[in-house]
Amino acid sequence: MSLTRLILIPALSSEPAPFLIVDAGGHVLERGLLAFDAIETPAAMRTVAVAPGAEVLSRWLDLPAGRPEQQRAAALWMLKDELATPADRTGLALGPARTGEPRLVAAFSLSLVEAWTDYLAALGVRADAIVPDVLAVPEPFDDEGLSAVAFGPSVALRGRGFAASVQPELVDLIAAGRTVTPVQATASVERMLVEAALRPAINLFETRGVRAEAGGSWRRAVVLAAMLLVSPLVLTVATAARDEMVARTLHRDSEAAARRVLPGLAPTVDPVAELERRLAVAPPPGGVAAATAALFAALEPMDGAELDSLVTDPAGGLRATVTYPNAADLERMKAAMAQSGLALTDTATEAADGRVVADILIGGPA
């Protein structure tokens, strides 16, 4: 019978570790605690450890194609401003690649993973995989909601393409107005852990520089895991998570407002981009006559500027071709039109005989 042991690594490594043993069908065969003073050595079997997630930065990134090493390097560069550990002491694990979707990336301190490994060795076990507790929580069905599960002193928050482990008093701040659904029933949490044991969302061992074997004193694990409670990376992760949630909320509100303005828009079309496109070619305020007058007023003080053509655009704006001696004149023209409350866009620009020829579109408010 194929068996899997799941171990919950506590926030303080002086504490024993709860464990489950499940079969291939997900049935729990045994529950208990692993302690340092155990008389019998735990049986050898596939082992998955669930570690405190507060020190693991989880992000979903659009990574370039390439080998895993290249993708890890790209992810490290993308996350450089969010990490508190040096690059050479930072591990990066990649989740499964799914076509057309951002890829899950977990960044973490190599020293802390080594400490967790030493802790497990002191219990007499060797893990085949380590997954942060926040990624043991499945994504909720509600796109706008968050699931919340308490693991020790922290709360794991999981949403669609979002994961963060925070202190309880920061939950509302990080949620940024999204609905938080606590998962408190023991049976529900246990089902999550069983699924994580059978199919881990990510494995922190699957990265360069991380070893599954213990190599140091387990006392180092006690010290490093205790440092978890005061590490500046906890605050860094919480701040980054809050900023991401706020950005998501603002983007969601912008999309909702744009769809109210464009009620017949297809679900697959980006409403914000479509609204910006329509505003760019909308009839200018005051009509074509007012836009023409403003254009002449903008060209008049520019020595050597000429209006070569002027036509009404079918979309309601005004198209013109202008010639001017200096490339900087275009910015002067845009500024003058903006003072009249009009937007000017150059759709094509080319140099001819030392002069600049530009096709411009006037439409919509500046």
TILO-617191 format. One record per residue (C-alpha): z, x, y; residue number from 1; residue in three letters. Coordinates in pm, whole numbers. Example, Ala and Ser with C-alpha at 12.3 -4.5 7.8 and 13.67 -1.06 7.14 Angstrom:
<site pz="780" px="1230" py="-450" nr="1" rest="ALA"/>
<site pz="714" px="1367" py="-106" nr="2" rest="SER"/>
end
This chain:
<site pz="0" px="0" py="0" nr="1" rest="MET"/>
<site pz="-97" px="135" py="342" nr="2" rest="SER"/>
<site pz="208" px="141" py="566" nr="3" rest="LEU"/>
<site pz="257" px="222" py="933" nr="4" rest="THR"/>
<site pz="580" px="311" py="1107" nr="5" rest="ARG"/>
<site pz="615" px="222" py="1476" nr="6" rest="LEU"/>
<site pz="886" px="400" py="1675" nr="7" rest="ILE"/>
<site pz="1005" px="307" py="2022" nr="8" rest="LEU"/>
<site pz="1100" px="626" py="2208" nr="9" rest="ILE"/>
<site pz="1393" px="539" py="2438" nr="10" rest="PRO"/>
<site pz="1409" px="642" py="2802" nr="11" rest="ALA"/>
<site pz="1704" px="869" py="2720" nr="12" rest="LEU"/>
<site pz="1649" px="1098" py="2425" nr="13" rest="SER"/>
<site pz="2015" px="1104" py="2336" nr="14" rest="SER"/>
<site pz="1974" px="749" py="2204" nr="15" rest="GLU"/>
<site pz="1848" px="647" py="1857" nr="16" rest="PRO"/>
<site pz="1496" px="509" py="1823" nr="17" rest="ALA"/>
<site pz="1423" px="152" py="1703" nr="18" rest="PRO"/>
<site pz="1148" px="134" py="1443" nr="19" rest="PHE"/>
<site pz="936" px="-113" py="1244" nr="20" rest="LEU"/>
<site pz="744" px="-58" py="923" nr="21" rest="ILE"/>
<site pz="441" px="-283" py="878" nr="22" rest="VAL"/>
<site pz="171" px="-318" py="616" nr="23" rest="ASP"/>
<site pz="-202" px="-327" py="679" nr="24" rest="ALA"/>
<site pz="-187" px="-702" py="737" nr="25" rest="GLY"/>
<site pz="69" px="-668" py="1014" nr="26" rest="GLY"/>
<site pz="365" px="-799" py="816" nr="27" rest="HIS"/>
<site pz="698" px="-641" py="911" nr="28" rest="VAL"/>
<site pz="859" px="-493" py="602" nr="29" rest="LEU"/>
<site pz="1154" px="-313" py="759" nr="30" rest="GLU"/>
<site pz="1339" px="-288" py="1091" nr="31" rest="ARG"/>
<site pz="1602" px="-35" py="1187" nr="32" rest="GLY"/>
<site pz="1714" px="264" py="1394" nr="33" rest="LEU"/>
<site pz="1633" px="631" py="1347" nr="34" rest="LEU"/>
<site pz="1926" px="854" py="1440" nr="35" rest="ALA"/>
<site pz="1973" px="1231" py="1460" nr="36" rest="PHE"/>
<site pz="2256" px="1231" py="1206" nr="37" rest="ASP"/>
<site pz="2068" px="1038" py="936" nr="38" rest="ALA"/>
<site pz="2144" px="1157" py="587" nr="39" rest="ILE"/>
<site pz="1801" px="1078" py="441" nr="40" rest="GLU"/>
<site pz="1475" px="1207" py="583" nr="41" rest="THR"/>
<site pz="1238" px="921" py="677" nr="42" rest="PRO"/>
<site pz="954" px="868" py="431" nr="43" rest="ALA"/>
<site pz="621" px="1023" py="521" nr="44" rest="ALA"/>
<site pz="368" px="766" py="645" nr="45" rest="MET"/>
<site pz="131" px="701" py="934" nr="46" rest="ARG"/>
<site pz="348" px="688" py="1248" nr="47" rest="THR"/>
<site pz="273" px="554" py="1595" nr="48" rest="VAL"/>
<site pz="520" px="618" py="1877" nr="49" rest="ALA"/>
<site pz="549" px="394" py="2181" nr="50" rest="VAL"/>
<site pz="670" px="605" py="2473" nr="51" rest="ALA"/>
<site pz="810" px="511" py="2816" nr="52" rest="PRO"/>
<site pz="509" px="430" py="3034" nr="53" rest="GLY"/>
<site pz="654" px="507" py="3376" nr="54" rest="ALA"/>
<site pz="527" px="866" py="3356" nr="55" rest="GLU"/>
<site pz="175" px="773" py="3241" nr="56" rest="VAL"/>
<site pz="-87" px="687" py="3500" nr="57" rest="LEU"/>
<site pz="-331" px="430" py="3356" nr="58" rest="SER"/>
<site pz="-663" px="367" py="3527" nr="59" rest="ARG"/>
<site pz="-1000" px="214" py="3439" nr="60" rest="TRP"/>
<site pz="-1273" px="443" py="3575" nr="61" rest="LEU"/>
<site pz="-1653" px="445" py="3584" nr="62" rest="ASP"/>
<site pz="-1711" px="783" py="3419" nr="63" rest="LEU"/>
<site pz="-2046" px="965" py="3399" nr="64" rest="PRO"/>
<site pz="-2215" px="1009" py="3064" nr="65" rest="ALA"/>
<site pz="-2131" px="1327" py="2880" nr="66" rest="GLY"/>
<site pz="-1904" px="1488" py="2625" nr="67" rest="ARG"/>
<site pz="-1534" px="1391" py="2621" nr="68" rest="PRO"/>
<site pz="-1443" px="1723" py="2786" nr="69" rest="GLU"/>
<site pz="-1684" px="1653" py="3072" nr="70" rest="GLN"/>
<site pz="-1555" px="1299" py="3113" nr="71" rest="GLN"/>
<site pz="-1194" px="1420" py="3120" nr="72" rest="ARG"/>
<site pz="-1287" px="1672" py="3390" nr="73" rest="ALA"/>
<site pz="-1455" px="1397" py="3592" nr="74" rest="ALA"/>
<site pz="-1152" px="1168" py="3551" nr="75" rest="ALA"/>
<site pz="-915" px="1447" py="3656" nr="76" rest="LEU"/>
<site pz="-1115" px="1494" py="3975" nr="77" rest="TRP"/>
<site pz="-1114" px="1120" py="4048" nr="78" rest="MET"/>
<site pz="-736" px="1104" py="4003" nr="79" rest="LEU"/>
<site pz="-646" px="1429" py="4179" nr="80" rest="LYS"/>
<site pz="-482" px="1252" py="4474" nr="81" rest="ASP"/>
<site pz="-263" px="1036" py="4248" nr="82" rest="GLU"/>
<site pz="-119" px="1306" py="4024" nr="83" rest="LEU"/>
<site pz="205" px="1491" py="4086" nr="84" rest="ALA"/>
<site pz="165" px="1751" py="3809" nr="85" rest="THR"/>
<site pz="-62" px="2058" py="3826" nr="86" rest="PRO"/>
<site pz="-407" px="2013" py="3674" nr="87" rest="ALA"/>
<site pz="-342" px="2272" py="3405" nr="88" rest="ASP"/>
<site pz="-30" px="2081" py="3293" nr="89" rest="ARG"/>
<site pz="-190" px="1737" py="3305" nr="90" rest="THR"/>
<site pz="-329" px="1571" py="2992" nr="91" rest="GLY"/>
<site pz="-603" px="1310" py="3001" nr="92" rest="LEU"/>
<site pz="-665" px="1072" py="2713" nr="93" rest="ALA"/>
<site pz="-965" px="841" py="2699" nr="94" rest="LEU"/>
<site pz="-969" px="487" py="2564" nr="95" rest="GLY"/>
<site pz="-1264" px="350" py="2366" nr="96" rest="PRO"/>
<site pz="-1598" px="344" py="2547" nr="97" rest="ALA"/>
<site pz="-1747" px="-4" py="2600" nr="98" rest="ARG"/>
<site pz="-2099" px="-41" py="2733" nr="99" rest="THR"/>
<site pz="-2111" px="-158" py="3092" nr="100" rest="GLY"/>
<site pz="-1732" px="-151" py="3140" nr="101" rest="GLU"/>
<site pz="-1498" px="100" py="3310" nr="102" rest="PRO"/>
<site pz="-1319" px="326" py="3064" nr="103" rest="ARG"/>
<site pz="-944" px="338" py="3019" nr="104" rest="LEU"/>
<site pz="-799" px="676" py="3118" nr="105" rest="VAL"/>
<site pz="-435" px="781" py="3077" nr="106" rest="ALA"/>
<site pz="-305" px="1082" py="3271" nr="107" rest="ALA"/>
<site pz="31" px="1238" py="3185" nr="108" rest="PHE"/>
<site pz="241" px="1552" py="3191" nr="109" rest="SER"/>
<site pz="179" px="1775" py="2890" nr="110" rest="LEU"/>
<site pz="540" px="1891" py="2903" nr="111" rest="SER"/>
<site pz="671" px="1539" py="2866" nr="112" rest="LEU"/>
<site pz="450" px="1466" py="2564" nr="113" rest="VAL"/>
<site pz="571" px="1790" py="2408" nr="114" rest="GLU"/>
<site pz="928" px="1674" py="2471" nr="115" rest="ALA"/>
<site pz="860" px="1340" py="2304" nr="116" rest="TRP"/>
<site pz="713" px="1528" py="2007" nr="117" rest="THR"/>
<site pz="1025" px="1742" py="1980" nr="118" rest="ASP"/>
<site pz="1242" px="1430" py="1999" nr="119" rest="TYR"/>
<site pz="1054" px="1273" py="1708" nr="120" rest="LEU"/>
<site pz="1081" px="1597" py="1509" nr="121" rest="ALA"/>
<site pz="1458" px="1587" py="1559" nr="122" rest="ALA"/>
<site pz="1450" px="1242" py="1397" nr="123" rest="LEU"/>
<site pz="1258" px="1388" py="1103" nr="124" rest="GLY"/>
<site pz="918" px="1227" py="1178" nr="125" rest="VAL"/>
<site pz="580" px="1339" py="1307" nr="126" rest="ARG"/>
<site pz="368" px="1097" py="1508" nr="127" rest="ALA"/>
<site pz="-3" px="1053" py="1449" nr="128" rest="ASP"/>
<site pz="-41" px="874" py="1783" nr="129" rest="ALA"/>
<site pz="156" px="819" py="2101" nr="130" rest="ILE"/>
<site pz="79" px="520" py="2322" nr="131" rest="VAL"/>
<site pz="259" px="435" py="2650" nr="132" rest="PRO"/>
<site pz="454" px="109" py="2628" nr="133" rest="ASP"/>
<site pz="254" px="-52" py="2911" nr="134" rest="VAL"/>
<site pz="-64" px="-15" py="2700" nr="135" rest="LEU"/>
<site pz="110" px="-174" py="2403" nr="136" rest="ALA"/>
<site pz="108" px="-497" py="2603" nr="137" rest="VAL"/>
<site pz="-223" px="-685" py="2561" nr="138" rest="PRO"/>
<site pz="-423" px="-799" py="2862" nr="139" rest="GLU"/>
<site pz="-345" px="-1160" py="2961" nr="140" rest="PRO"/>
<site pz="-607" px="-1432" py="2925" nr="141" rest="PHE"/>
<site pz="-566" px="-1520" py="3292" nr="142" rest="ASP"/>
<site pz="-783" px="-1290" py="3505" nr="143" rest="ASP"/>
<site pz="-547" px="-1332" py="3799" nr="144" rest="GLU"/>
<site pz="-216" px="-1301" py="3614" nr="145" rest="GLY"/>
<site pz="12" px="-1028" py="3489" nr="146" rest="LEU"/>
<site pz="217" px="-1009" py="3170" nr="147" rest="SER"/>
<site pz="561" px="-850" py="3208" nr="148" rest="ALA"/>
<site pz="761" px="-697" py="2922" nr="149" rest="VAL"/>
<site pz="1092" px="-515" py="2965" nr="150" rest="ALA"/>
<site pz="1116" px="-179" py="2790" nr="151" rest="PHE"/>
<site pz="1454" px="-21" py="2854" nr="152" rest="GLY"/>
<site pz="1512" px="23" py="3230" nr="153" rest="PRO"/>
<site pz="1147" px="-44" py="3323" nr="154" rest="SER"/>
<site pz="911" px="-341" py="3323" nr="155" rest="VAL"/>
<site pz="560" px="-300" py="3184" nr="156" rest="ALA"/>
<site pz="306" px="-498" py="3387" nr="157" rest="LEU"/>
<site pz="-34" px="-561" py="3231" nr="158" rest="ARG"/>
<site pz="-335" px="-737" py="3383" nr="159" rest="GLY"/>
<site pz="-710" px="-728" py="3340" nr="160" rest="ARG"/>
<site pz="-801" px="-364" py="3396" nr="161" rest="GLY"/>
<site pz="-450" px="-290" py="3525" nr="162" rest="PHE"/>
<site pz="-135" px="-138" py="3377" nr="163" rest="ALA"/>
<site pz="181" px="-3" py="3539" nr="164" rest="ALA"/>
<site pz="542" px="49" py="3436" nr="165" rest="SER"/>
<site pz="783" px="-7" py="3725" nr="166" rest="VAL"/>
<site pz="1146" px="-70" py="3805" nr="167" rest="GLN"/>
<site pz="1245" px="-440" py="3793" nr="168" rest="PRO"/>
<site pz="1301" px="-461" py="4169" nr="169" rest="GLU"/>
<site pz="941" px="-344" py="4232" nr="170" rest="LEU"/>
<site pz="772" px="-610" py="4020" nr="171" rest="VAL"/>
<site pz="704" px="-855" py="4304" nr="172" rest="ASP"/>
<site pz="580" px="-577" py="4531" nr="173" rest="LEU"/>
<site pz="338" px="-443" py="4271" nr="174" rest="ILE"/>
<site pz="222" px="-792" py="4170" nr="175" rest="ALA"/>
<site pz="107" px="-850" py="4531" nr="176" rest="ALA"/>
<site pz="107" px="-1227" py="4496" nr="177" rest="GLY"/>
<site pz="-35" px="-1248" py="4144" nr="178" rest="ARG"/>
<site pz="141" px="-1471" py="3890" nr="179" rest="THR"/>
<site pz="380" px="-1275" py="3668" nr="180" rest="VAL"/>
<site pz="447" px="-1418" py="3322" nr="181" rest="THR"/>
<site pz="751" px="-1260" py="3153" nr="182" rest="PRO"/>
<site pz="723" px="-1211" py="2777" nr="183" rest="VAL"/>
<site pz="1081" px="-1230" py="2656" nr="184" rest="GLN"/>
<site pz="1075" px="-1384" py="2309" nr="185" rest="ALA"/>
<site pz="1163" px="-1122" py="2050" nr="186" rest="THR"/>
<site pz="895" px="-1248" py="1811" nr="187" rest="ALA"/>
<site pz="624" px="-1222" py="2081" nr="188" rest="SER"/>
<site pz="722" px="-868" py="2176" nr="189" rest="VAL"/>
<site pz="734" px="-770" py="1812" nr="190" rest="GLU"/>
<site pz="381" px="-904" py="1756" nr="191" rest="ARG"/>
<site pz="260" px="-689" py="2047" nr="192" rest="MET"/>
<site pz="420" px="-382" py="1895" nr="193" rest="LEU"/>
<site pz="275" px="-452" py="1551" nr="194" rest="VAL"/>
<site pz="-74" px="-477" py="1705" nr="195" rest="GLU"/>
<site pz="-13" px="-153" py="1893" nr="196" rest="ALA"/>
<site pz="94" px="16" py="1569" nr="197" rest="ALA"/>
<site pz="-218" px="-94" py="1382" nr="198" rest="LEU"/>
<site pz="-466" px="-50" py="1669" nr="199" rest="ARG"/>
<site pz="-332" px="170" py="1952" nr="200" rest="PRO"/>
<site pz="-517" px="116" py="2281" nr="201" rest="ALA"/>
<site pz="-510" px="493" py="2343" nr="202" rest="ILE"/>
<site pz="-366" px="806" py="2183" nr="203" rest="ASN"/>
<site pz="-211" px="1066" py="2411" nr="204" rest="LEU"/>
<site pz="-267" px="1329" py="2141" nr="205" rest="PHE"/>
<site pz="-644" px="1292" py="2173" nr="206" rest="GLU"/>
<site pz="-682" px="1538" py="2458" nr="207" rest="THR"/>
<site pz="-714" px="1911" py="2497" nr="208" rest="ARG"/>
<site pz="-381" px="2094" py="2512" nr="209" rest="GLY"/>
<site pz="-168" px="1832" py="2335" nr="210" rest="VAL"/>
<site pz="-25" px="1904" py="1992" nr="211" rest="ARG"/>
<site pz="131" px="1661" py="1749" nr="212" rest="ALA"/>
<site pz="360" px="1928" py="1600" nr="213" rest="GLU"/>
<site pz="700" px="2007" py="1745" nr="214" rest="ALA"/>
<site pz="734" px="2355" py="1889" nr="215" rest="GLY"/>
<site pz="1055" px="2364" py="2089" nr="216" rest="GLY"/>
<site pz="1413" px="2255" py="2090" nr="217" rest="SER"/>
<site pz="1477" px="1882" py="2081" nr="218" rest="TRP"/>
<site pz="1734" px="1940" py="2354" nr="219" rest="ARG"/>
<site pz="1442" px="2001" py="2589" nr="220" rest="ARG"/>
<site pz="1338" px="1645" py="2512" nr="221" rest="ALA"/>
<site pz="1678" px="1517" py="2625" nr="222" rest="VAL"/>
<site pz="1652" px="1704" py="2955" nr="223" rest="VAL"/>
<site pz="1292" px="1612" py="3030" nr="224" rest="LEU"/>
<site pz="1328" px="1248" py="2933" nr="225" rest="ALA"/>
<site pz="1638" px="1221" py="3151" nr="226" rest="ALA"/>
<site pz="1431" px="1362" py="3438" nr="227" rest="MET"/>
<site pz="1206" px="1060" py="3394" nr="228" rest="LEU"/>
<site pz="1462" px="853" py="3586" nr="229" rest="LEU"/>
<site pz="1425" px="1063" py="3904" nr="230" rest="VAL"/>
<site pz="1076" px="1208" py="3873" nr="231" rest="SER"/>
<site pz="859" px="1175" py="4188" nr="232" rest="PRO"/>
<site pz="569" px="1076" py="3963" nr="233" rest="LEU"/>
<site pz="741" px="743" py="3898" nr="234" rest="VAL"/>
<site pz="720" px="670" py="4268" nr="235" rest="LEU"/>
<site pz="364" px="804" py="4285" nr="236" rest="THR"/>
<site pz="252" px="577" py="4002" nr="237" rest="VAL"/>
<site pz="429" px="275" py="4155" nr="238" rest="ALA"/>
<site pz="276" px="338" py="4498" nr="239" rest="THR"/>
<site pz="-71" px="386" py="4353" nr="240" rest="ALA"/>
<site pz="-32" px="71" py="4145" nr="241" rest="ALA"/>
<site pz="82" px="-127" py="4447" nr="242" rest="ARG"/>
<site pz="-213" px="-4" py="4655" nr="243" rest="ASP"/>
<site pz="-454" px="-93" py="4376" nr="244" rest="GLU"/>
<site pz="-306" px="-441" py="4343" nr="245" rest="MET"/>
<site pz="-327" px="-500" py="4719" nr="246" rest="VAL"/>
<site pz="-690" px="-386" py="4718" nr="247" rest="ALA"/>
<site pz="-767" px="-616" py="4427" nr="248" rest="ARG"/>
<site pz="-601" px="-909" py="4608" nr="249" rest="THR"/>
<site pz="-795" px="-846" py="4929" nr="250" rest="LEU"/>
<site pz="-1120" px="-816" py="4738" nr="251" rest="HIS"/>
<site pz="-1047" px="-1137" py="4546" nr="252" rest="ARG"/>
<site pz="-967" px="-1323" py="4870" nr="253" rest="ASP"/>
<site pz="-1286" px="-1193" py="5033" nr="254" rest="SER"/>
<site pz="-1494" px="-1313" py="4739" nr="255" rest="GLU"/>
<site pz="-1330" px="-1656" py="4747" nr="256" rest="ALA"/>
<site pz="-1393" px="-1690" py="5122" nr="257" rest="ALA"/>
<site pz="-1757" px="-1583" py="5081" nr="258" rest="ALA"/>
<site pz="-1814" px="-1835" py="4802" nr="259" rest="ARG"/>
<site pz="-1674" px="-2112" py="5020" nr="260" rest="ARG"/>
<site pz="-1936" px="-2023" py="5279" nr="261" rest="VAL"/>
<site pz="-2209" px="-2000" py="5011" nr="262" rest="LEU"/>
<site pz="-2113" px="-2279" py="4766" nr="263" rest="PRO"/>
<site pz="-2444" px="-2278" py="4578" nr="264" rest="GLY"/>
<site pz="-2438" px="-1908" py="4495" nr="265" rest="LEU"/>
<site pz="-2492" px="-1811" py="4130" nr="266" rest="ALA"/>
<site pz="-2175" px="-1685" py="3954" nr="267" rest="PRO"/>
<site pz="-2340" px="-1350" py="3876" nr="268" rest="THR"/>
<site pz="-2418" px="-1270" py="4241" nr="269" rest="VAL"/>
<site pz="-2169" px="-1068" py="4448" nr="270" rest="ASP"/>
<site pz="-2078" px="-1319" py="4723" nr="271" rest="PRO"/>
<site pz="-1957" px="-1057" py="4973" nr="272" rest="VAL"/>
<site pz="-2274" px="-848" py="4943" nr="273" rest="ALA"/>
<site pz="-2493" px="-1159" py="4968" nr="274" rest="GLU"/>
<site pz="-2310" px="-1281" py="5277" nr="275" rest="LEU"/>
<site pz="-2348" px="-940" py="5441" nr="276" rest="GLU"/>
<site pz="-2720" px="-942" py="5359" nr="277" rest="ARG"/>
<site pz="-2769" px="-1289" py="5508" nr="278" rest="ARG"/>
<site pz="-2575" px="-1201" py="5821" nr="279" rest="LEU"/>
<site pz="-2793" px="-894" py="5870" nr="280" rest="ALA"/>
<site pz="-3109" px="-1106" py="5885" nr="281" rest="VAL"/>
<site pz="-2962" px="-1421" py="6038" nr="282" rest="ALA"/>
<site pz="-3115" px="-1554" py="6360" nr="283" rest="PRO"/>
<site pz="-2968" px="-1361" py="6653" nr="284" rest="PRO"/>
<site pz="-2711" px="-1538" py="6869" nr="285" rest="PRO"/>
<site pz="-2884" px="-1708" py="7160" nr="286" rest="GLY"/>
<site pz="-3218" px="-1722" py="6976" nr="287" rest="GLY"/>
<site pz="-3525" px="-1499" py="6985" nr="288" rest="VAL"/>
<site pz="-3561" px="-1518" py="7363" nr="289" rest="ALA"/>
<site pz="-3211" px="-1381" py="7419" nr="290" rest="ALA"/>
<site pz="-3267" px="-1104" py="7160" nr="291" rest="ALA"/>
<site pz="-3595" px="-1006" py="7326" nr="292" rest="THR"/>
<site pz="-3432" px="-985" py="7667" nr="293" rest="ALA"/>
<site pz="-3150" px="-771" py="7525" nr="294" rest="ALA"/>
<site pz="-3401" px="-537" py="7359" nr="295" rest="LEU"/>
<site pz="-3594" px="-485" py="7682" nr="296" rest="PHE"/>
<site pz="-3267" px="-418" py="7862" nr="297" rest="ALA"/>
<site pz="-3172" px="-157" py="7599" nr="298" rest="ALA"/>
<site pz="-3510" px="21" py="7624" nr="299" rest="LEU"/>
<site pz="-3539" px="23" py="8002" nr="300" rest="GLU"/>
<site pz="-3297" px="312" py="8079" nr="301" rest="PRO"/>
<site pz="-3441" px="529" py="7798" nr="302" rest="MET"/>
<site pz="-3704" px="766" py="7941" nr="303" rest="ASP"/>
<site pz="-4017" px="771" py="7730" nr="304" rest="GLY"/>
<site pz="-3918" px="479" py="7507" nr="305" rest="ALA"/>
<site pz="-4194" px="231" py="7426" nr="306" rest="GLU"/>
<site pz="-4210" px="-107" py="7253" nr="307" rest="LEU"/>
<site pz="-4512" px="-98" py="7020" nr="308" rest="ASP"/>
<site pz="-4480" px="-438" py="6852" nr="309" rest="SER"/>
<site pz="-4255" px="-742" py="6851" nr="310" rest="LEU"/>
<site pz="-4265" px="-1024" py="6594" nr="311" rest="VAL"/>
<site pz="-4035" px="-1301" py="6476" nr="312" rest="THR"/>
<site pz="-3906" px="-1233" py="6126" nr="313" rest="ASP"/>
<site pz="-3950" px="-1522" py="5875" nr="314" rest="PRO"/>
<site pz="-3577" px="-1503" py="5799" nr="315" rest="ALA"/>
<site pz="-3498" px="-1582" py="6160" nr="316" rest="GLY"/>
<site pz="-3442" px="-1238" py="6308" nr="317" rest="GLY"/>
<site pz="-3661" px="-1027" py="6530" nr="318" rest="LEU"/>
<site pz="-3865" px="-729" py="6412" nr="319" rest="ARG"/>
<site pz="-3998" px="-461" py="6641" nr="320" rest="ALA"/>
<site pz="-4153" px="-115" py="6631" nr="321" rest="THR"/>
<site pz="-4031" px="125" py="6898" nr="322" rest="VAL"/>
<site pz="-4119" px="483" py="6987" nr="323" rest="THR"/>
<site pz="-3876" px="720" py="7157" nr="324" rest="TYR"/>
<site pz="-3851" px="1096" py="7217" nr="325" rest="PRO"/>
<site pz="-3510" px="1180" py="7070" nr="326" rest="ASN"/>
<site pz="-3346" px="1082" py="6742" nr="327" rest="ALA"/>
<site pz="-3020" px="1013" py="6929" nr="328" rest="ALA"/>
<site pz="-3195" px="737" py="7125" nr="329" rest="ASP"/>
<site pz="-3165" px="506" py="6825" nr="330" rest="LEU"/>
<site pz="-2785" px="521" py="6840" nr="331" rest="GLU"/>
<site pz="-2798" px="453" py="7216" nr="332" rest="ARG"/>
<site pz="-3016" px="150" py="7145" nr="333" rest="MET"/>
<site pz="-2774" px="22" py="6878" nr="334" rest="LYS"/>
<site pz="-2480" px="62" py="7116" nr="335" rest="ALA"/>
<site pz="-2663" px="-127" py="7392" nr="336" rest="ALA"/>
<site pz="-2752" px="-411" py="7155" nr="337" rest="MET"/>
<site pz="-2394" px="-425" py="7028" nr="338" rest="ALA"/>
<site pz="-2274" px="-477" py="7385" nr="339" rest="GLN"/>
<site pz="-2500" px="-785" py="7389" nr="340" rest="SER"/>
<site pz="-2339" px="-903" py="7066" nr="341" rest="GLY"/>
<site pz="-2642" px="-822" py="6849" nr="342" rest="LEU"/>
<site pz="-2681" px="-610" py="6536" nr="343" rest="ALA"/>
<site pz="-2972" px="-364" py="6515" nr="344" rest="LEU"/>
<site pz="-3085" px="-213" py="6186" nr="345" rest="THR"/>
<site pz="-3353" px="52" py="6148" nr="346" rest="ASP"/>
<site pz="-3553" px="-28" py="5835" nr="347" rest="THR"/>
<site pz="-3789" px="271" py="5852" nr="348" rest="ALA"/>
<site pz="-3796" px="577" py="6075" nr="349" rest="THR"/>
<site pz="-4054" px="855" py="6095" nr="350" rest="GLU"/>
<site pz="-4148" px="1137" py="6331" nr="351" rest="ALA"/>
<site pz="-4496" px="1146" py="6483" nr="352" rest="ALA"/>
<site pz="-4631" px="1404" py="6733" nr="353" rest="ASP"/>
<site pz="-4282" px="1509" py="6836" nr="354" rest="GLY"/>
<site pz="-4170" px="1151" py="6891" nr="355" rest="ARG"/>
<site pz="-3974" px="912" py="6666" nr="356" rest="VAL"/>
<site pz="-4123" px="583" py="6547" nr="357" rest="VAL"/>
<site pz="-3878" px="327" py="6407" nr="358" rest="ALA"/>
<site pz="-3908" px="-24" py="6266" nr="359" rest="ASP"/>
<site pz="-3602" px="-218" py="6372" nr="360" rest="ILE"/>
<site pz="-3456" px="-554" py="6279" nr="361" rest="LEU"/>
<site pz="-3242" px="-752" py="6523" nr="362" rest="ILE"/>
<site pz="-3046" px="-1032" py="6363" nr="363" rest="GLY"/>
<site pz="-2693" px="-1161" py="6328" nr="364" rest="GLY"/>
<site pz="-2389" px="-1075" py="6538" nr="365" rest="PRO"/>
<site pz="-2287" px="-711" py="6582" nr="366" rest="ALA"/>
end
